[in-house]
Amino acid sequence: MIILAVDPGYERLGLAIIEKRAGKEVLLYSGCFTTSAKENFEKRLFMLGQEVKSLIKKWKPQAVAIEKLYLATNQKTAMRVSEARGVLLYEAVSANIPVVEFTPLQIKIAITSYGRADKKQIANMVRKLITFPNKKTTDDEFDAVAIGLTFFAQQRNYRGLSTDQN
């Protein structure tokens, strides 16, 4: 099974394509798609949607795993991230791909077994759980991979989604 994992944002969008083969997760792609603050917000949303649509077309994932938005202190940022999430959810549903959402707490517990883990602890554990190519990797990529690994750790909860095809 191949999934698209997304760490939502409108300035930086963490993306990962992960496949489960013979009981092991394999990272096929990870990246951080960025948009420029010089572009108007609507154009940035469009660009995010086009990037996700392109990844869906290329990799043909059977599911999309995405982080749920949690309450943020900056309401303007929270609103904009929620609008970006809407575009991403739209692209998944338009491609008839099921979406599974995880809270930050669910992700932290699945990856580190500690609900108050910080970004560094998550990145360190993600590197132990899956092989990364030798390239500079952003926090957003690590977060996307962590979301994907959480999906596979929780796979028994998603009836109708076969996660191991080999």
LUMDRENVEX-9367 format. One record per residue: z, y, x of N, C-alpha, C, CB in turn. Coordinates in steps of 0.1 Angstrom, whole numbers, padded with zeros to 4 digits, always signed. Glycine has a CB too. Layout:
N
ZYXZYXZYXZYX ...
***
This chain:
166
+0000-0012+0008+0000+0000+0000+0000+0012+0009+0012+0000-0010 -0008+0022+0005-0009+0035+0012-0003+0046+0003-0023+0039+0016 +0006+0054+0008+0011+0065+0000+0009+0078+0008+0026+0063-0002 +0009+0089+0000+0009+0103+0005+0023+0108+0003-0002+0112-0002 +0029+0112+0014+0042+0118+0013+0041+0133+0016+0052+0111+0023 +0048+0141+0008+0047+0156+0009+0060+0163+0009+0038+0161-0003 +0062+0171+0019+0073+0180+0020+0068+0194+0015+0079+0181+0035 +0071+0198+0003+0064+0209-0003+0068+0223+0002+0066+0209-0018 +0058+0231+0003+0060+0245+0007+0047+0252+0005+0065+0246+0022 +0047+0265+0006+0035+0273+0004+0030+0279+0017+0036+0284-0006 +0040+0281+0027+0036+0285+0040+0033+0274+0049+0047+0294+0046 +0042+0263+0048+0040+0251+0056+0042+0239+0047+0050+0251+0068 +0032+0231+0047+0032+0219+0039+0032+0206+0048+0019+0218+0029 +0043+0199+0048+0044+0187+0055+0037+0176+0048+0059+0183+0058 +0029+0168+0056+0021+0157+0049+0021+0145+0058+0006+0162+0048 +0022+0134+0051+0021+0121+0059+0014+0110+0050+0036+0116+0063 +0006+0102+0057+0000+0091+0051+0007+0079+0057-0016+0091+0052 +0013+0070+0049+0020+0059+0054+0015+0046+0047+0036+0060+0053 +0013+0036+0054+0009+0023+0049+0020+0013+0051-0005+0019+0054 +0022+0004+0041+0031-0007+0044+0022-0019+0046+0041-0009+0031 +0024-0025+0058+0016-0037+0061+0025-0048+0066+0006-0034+0073 +0024-0059+0059+0033-0071+0063+0047-0067+0065+0028-0077+0076 +0052-0059+0055+0066-0056+0055+0070-0045+0065+0074-0067+0058 +0061-0038+0071+0064-0028+0081+0056-0015+0078+0060-0032+0096 +0063-0004+0079+0056+0009+0076+0049+0014+0088+0067+0020+0072 +0036+0019+0086+0028+0023+0097+0023+0037+0093+0016+0014+0099 +0025+0047+0103+0021+0060+0101+0006+0062+0104+0029+0070+0109 -0002+0065+0094-0016+0066+0096-0020+0081+0099-0024+0062+0083 -0012+0090+0094-0015+0104+0096-0003+0112+0093-0027+0109+0087 -0001+0123+0101+0009+0133+0097+0004+0146+0102+0023+0130+0104 +0008+0156+0094+0003+0170+0098+0012+0180+0090-0011+0172+0095 +0010+0192+0095+0016+0204+0088+0005+0214+0085+0027+0211+0098 +0002+0215+0072-0009+0224+0068-0002+0238+0066-0016+0219+0055 -0008+0248+0072-0002+0261+0070-0011+0271+0063+0002+0267+0084 -0006+0280+0056-0013+0291+0050-0008+0304+0056-0012+0291+0035 -0017+0314+0056-0014+0327+0062-0008+0336+0052-0026+0333+0068 +0003+0343+0056+0009+0353+0047-0001+0365+0044+0022+0359+0054 -0012+0366+0052-0022+0376+0050-0030+0373+0037-0031+0377+0062 -0030+0361+0033-0038+0357+0021-0029+0360+0009-0042+0342+0021 -0036+0362-0003-0028+0364-0015-0022+0350-0019-0036+0371-0026 -0011+0351-0027-0004+0339-0030-0013+0329-0038+0008+0342-0038 -0021+0334-0047-0030+0325-0055-0040+0317-0046-0037+0333-0065 -0045+0324-0036-0054+0318-0026-0047+0307-0018-0061+0329-0016 -0035+0310-0014-0027+0300-0007-0024+0288-0015-0013+0306-0003 -0021+0289-0028-0019+0278-0037-0032+0270-0038-0015+0282-0051 -0043+0276-0039-0056+0270-0040-0059+0262-0027-0068+0280-0042 -0056+0268-0015-0058+0261-0003-0049+0248-0002-0055+0270+0009 -0036+0249-0006-0028+0237-0006-0034+0226-0015-0014+0241-0012 -0038+0230-0027-0044+0220-0036-0056+0214-0029-0048+0227-0049 -0065+0222-0023-0077+0216-0016-0073+0206-0005-0086+0227-0011 -0063+0210+0003-0059+0201+0013-0054+0187+0008-0047+0208+0022 -0045+0188-0002-0040+0175-0008-0052+0168-0015-0029+0178-0019 -0061+0174-0021-0072+0168-0028-0081+0161-0017-0081+0178-0035 -0082+0167-0006-0090+0161+0006-0083+0149+0011-0092+0172+0017 -0070+0149+0013-0063+0138+0018-0063+0126+0008-0048+0141+0021 -0062+0129-0005-0063+0119-0015-0077+0112-0015-0060+0125-0029 -0087+0120-0014-0101+0115-0013-0103+0106-0001-0111+0126-0013 -0098+0111+0011-0100+0103+0023-0092+0090+0024-0096+0112+0035 -0079+0091+0020-0070+0080+0022-0068+0071+0010-0057+0085+0027 -0071+0076-0002-0069+0069-0015-0055+0062-0016-0080+0058-0015 -0045+0071-0016-0031+0065-0017-0029+0060-0031-0021+0076-0014 -0020+0050-0032-0016+0044-0045-0004+0051-0051-0013+0029-0043 +0002+0060-0044+0013+0068-0049+0015+0081-0041+0027+0060-0049 +0021+0091-0047+0025+0103-0040+0040+0104-0041+0018+0116-0046 +0047+0106-0029+0061+0108-0028+0063+0122-0024+0068+0098-0018 +0072+0129-0032+0074+0143-0029+0089+0147-0031+0065+0152-0039 +0093+0157-0023+0107+0161-0024+0109+0170-0036+0111+0169-0011 +0120+0167-0044+0123+0176-0055+0129+0189-0050+0134+0169-0064 +0126+0199-0057+0131+0212-0053+0146+0213-0057+0123+0224-0060 +0154+0218-0048+0168+0220-0050+0171+0235-0051+0177+0213-0040 +0182+0239-0057+0185+0253-0058+0186+0260-0044+0198+0255-0065 +0179+0271-0043+0179+0278-0031+0185+0292-0033+0164+0280-0026 +0190+0298-0023+0197+0311-0024+0186+0322-0026+0205+0314-0012 +0174+0320-0021+0164+0330-0023+0155+0325-0035+0155+0331-0010 +0157+0332-0046+0150+0328-0059+0135+0330-0058+0156+0336-0070 +0131+0340-0051+0116+0342-0050+0110+0331-0042+0114+0356-0043 +0116+0327-0031+0111+0315-0024+0111+0303-0032+0119+0313-0011 +0122+0300-0039+0123+0288-0048+0112+0288-0058+0137+0288-0055 +0110+0300-0064+0099+0300-0075+0085+0297-0068+0099+0314-0081 +0083+0303-0057+0070+0301-0050+0068+0286-0046+0068+0310-0038 +0079+0280-0041+0078+0266-0037+0076+0257-0050+0091+0261-0029 +0082+0261-0060+0080+0253-0073+0066+0255-0078+0090+0258-0084 +0060+0266-0076+0046+0268-0080+0037+0259-0071+0042+0283-0079 +0040+0259-0058+0032+0251-0049+0034+0236-0053+0037+0253-0034 +0046+0232-0056+0048+0218-0061+0039+0215-0073+0063+0216-0064 +0038+0225-0082+0030+0223-0094+0016+0220-0091+0031+0235-0103 +0010+0227-0081-0003+0225-0077-0005+0211-0071-0008+0235-0067 +0005+0207-0063+0005+0193-0056+0006+0182-0067+0016+0192-0046 +0015+0184-0076+0016+0174-0087+0003+0174-0095+0028+0178-0096 -0003+0185-0098-0015+0185-0105-0026+0177-0098-0020+0200-0107 -0027+0179-0085-0038+0171-0078-0035+0156-0078-0038+0176-0063 -0022+0152-0077-0019+0138-0078-0023+0132-0092-0004+0136-0075 -0018+0139-0102-0021+0134-0116-0036+0135-0119-0013+0143-0126 -0043+0145-0114-0057+0146-0116-0064+0134-0110-0063+0159-0110 -0059+0128-0100-0065+0117-0093-0059+0104-0099-0063+0117-0078 -0051+0105-0109-0045+0093-0116-0036+0085-0106-0056+0084-0121 -0028+0093-0098-0019+0087-0088-0005+0089-0093-0021+0092-0074 +0003+0079-0094+0017+0081-0098+0025+0089-0088+0024+0067-0100 +0034+0097-0092+0043+0105-0084+0057+0101-0085+0041+0120-0088 +0063+0100-0073+0078+0097-0073+0084+0108-0065+0080+0083-0065 +0095+0113-0071+0102+0124-0065+0116+0120-0060+0104+0136-0075 +0120+0126-0049+0133+0124-0043+0140+0137-0040+0132+0115-0030 +0154+0136-0042+0162+0148-0039+0164+0148-0023+0175+0148-0047 +0168+0159-0018+0171+0159-0004+0183+0150+0000+0176+0174+0001 +0192+0148-0009+0203+0139-0007+0198+0125-0007+0214+0141-0018 +0190+0121-0016+0184+0107-0016+0177+0104-0002+0174+0105-0027 +0170+0114+0002+0162+0113+0015+0172+0111+0027+0152+0125+0017 +0182+0120+0027+0191+0119+0039+0198+0106+0039+0201+0130+0037 +0202+0101+0027+0210+0088+0027+0200+0076+0030+0216+0086+0013 +0188+0077+0025+0179+0066+0028+0175+0065+0043+0166+0068+0020 +0174+0077+0050+0170+0077+0064+0182+0076+0074+0163+0090+0067 +0193+0083+0071+0204+0083+0080+0217+0076+0075+0207+0097+0084 +0217+0073+0063+0229+0068+0056+0241+0078+0056+0235+0055+0063 +0237+0091+0057+0246+0102+0057+0241+0114+0049+0250+0106+0072 +0247+0117+0038+0242+0127+0029+0242+0141+0034+0249+0127+0017 +0249+0144+0046+0249+0157+0051+0242+0158+0064+0264+0162+0053 +0233+0149+0067+0225+0149+0079+0217+0162+0080+0215+0136+0080 +0215+0167+0093+0207+0178+0095+0193+0174+0099+0214+0188+0106 +0184+0184+0101+0170+0181+0104+0169+0173+0117+0163+0194+0105 +0177+0177+0127+0176+0170+0140+0180+0155+0138+0186+0176+0150 +0190+0152+0130+0194+0138+0128+0184+0130+0120+0208+0138+0120 +0177+0137+0111+0167+0130+0103+0155+0128+0112+0162+0139+0091 +0151+0137+0120+0139+0135+0130+0142+0124+0140+0137+0149+0137 +0154+0124+0145+0158+0113+0154+0157+0099+0148+0172+0115+0160 +0162+0098+0136+0162+0085+0129+0147+0082+0125+0171+0086+0117 +0140+0091+0120+0126+0088+0117+0118+0083+0129+0119+0101+0111 +0120+0089+0141+0114+0083+0153+0118+0069+0156+0117+0092+0165 +0130+0065+0152+0134+0051+0154+0128+0042+0143+0149+0050+0153 +0125+0047+0132+0120+0039+0121+0105+0036+0120+0124+0045+0108 +0097+0046+0126+0083+0045+0126+0077+0050+0139+0077+0052+0113 +0066+0045+0143+0059+0049+0156+0051+0062+0153+0051+0038+0162 +0053+0072+0161+0046+0084+0160+0036+0085+0172+0055+0097+0161 +0024+0091+0169+0015+0093+0181+0021+0103+0190+0001+0098+0176 +0017+0103+0202+0022+0113+0212+0016+0127+0210+0019+0108+0227 +0022+0134+0201+0018+0148+0198+0030+0156+0194+0006+0148+0187 +0029+0169+0195+0039+0177+0190+0040+0176+0175+0037+0192+0194 +0052+0173+0170+0054+0171+0156+0064+0181+0150+0059+0156+0153 +0060+0187+0139+0068+0198+0133+0079+0191+0124+0059+0207+0125 +0089+0200+0121+0100+0195+0112+0094+0191+0099+0110+0206+0110 +0084+0199+0094+0078+0196+0081+0071+0182+0081+0067+0207+0078 +0065+0178+0092+0059+0164+0093+0070+0154+0093+0051+0163+0106 +0081+0156+0101+0092+0147+0100+0098+0145+0086+0103+0151+0110 +0099+0157+0079+0104+0156+0066+0095+0148+0056+0106+0170+0060 +0082+0150+0058+0072+0143+0050+0073+0128+0053+0058+0148+0052 +0074+0124+0065+0075+0110+0069+0088+0104+0063+0075+0108+0084 +0099+0112+0064+0112+0108+0058+0110+0105+0043+0123+0118+0061 +0103+0114+0036+0101+0112+0022+0093+0099+0020+0093+0124+0016 +0083+0097+0028+0075+0084+0026+0084+0072+0029+0063+0084+0036 +0092+0072+0039+0101+0061+0043+0111+0059+0031+0108+0063+0056 +0115+0070+0025+0125+0068+0014+0118+0061+0002+0130+0082+0009 +0105+0064+0000+0098+0057-0010+0098+0042-0008+0083+0062-0011 +0095+0038+0004+0094+0024+0007+0108+0017+0007+0088+0021+0021 +0118+0025+0011+0132+0020+0010+0136+0018-0004+0142+0029+0017 +0131+0026-0013+0135+0025-0028+0124+0017-0036+0136+0039-0033 +0115+0011-0030+0103+0005-0037+0107-0004-0048+0095-0003-0027 +0118-0011-0047+0121-0020-0058+0124-0013-0071+0134-0028-0054 +0126+0000-0071+0128+0008-0083+0116+0012-0090+0136+0020-0079 +0104+0009-0085+0092+0014-0090+0083+0002-0095+0084+0023-0080 +0085-0001-0107+0078-0013-0113+0063-0009-0114+0083-0016-0127 +0054-0019-0111+0040-0016-0113+0034-0011-0100+0037-0007-0124 +0042-0008-0090+0036-0003-0077+0039-0014-0067+0043+0011-0073 +0029-0021-0063+0030-0031-0053+0029-0024-0040+0019-0042-0054 +0040-0026-0031+0040-0019-0019+0036-0027-0006+0054-0014-0017 +0034-0040-0008+0030-0048+0004+0018-0056+0000+0042-0057+0008 +0007-0053+0005-0006-0060+0001-0010-0070+0011-0017-0050-0001 -0003-0072+0022-0007-0082+0032+0004-0093+0033-0008-0076+0046 
***
